């Protein structure tokens, strides 16, 4: 059994997004859905030894690209992500839930399309597929929606 989604949302996602000054109900919900789909709020490392880490299952290459090509030069945002530290190793996403949450939000911040509205889980699933899992990823919109329903107790 994974983490309680409501507690995870209110105790990790919301405070992290507010610290970054990137909170919205839509962002909070999308990050919750992403973690539910990527790790079932359970797995800290990708199954079968894959490269993805943390509850949002971000790969080291994505993590490092965010620091090199997006946060570099955005001092205030970088400081909000970490405080006065240097870019950490990607393995920090395994044990630091707030850091992993921040990296997921920054990943979505780089996307050119606006976030889907809060409450529109189907649009959030499509957004996740396009920008997080990518068209080449194995995940599907249907899997995201099924994972959301199960995690939120909306199974028939």
Buried (B, 14 or more C-beta within 10 A) or exposed (E): EBBEBEEBBEBBBBEBBEBBEBBEEBBBBBBBBBBBBBBBBEBBBBEEEEEBBBBBBBBBEBBEBBBEEBBEEEEEBBEBBBEEEEBBEBEBBBEBBBBBBBBBBBBBBEEEEEBBEBEBBEBBBBBBBBBBBEEEEEBEBEBBBBBBBEBBEEEE
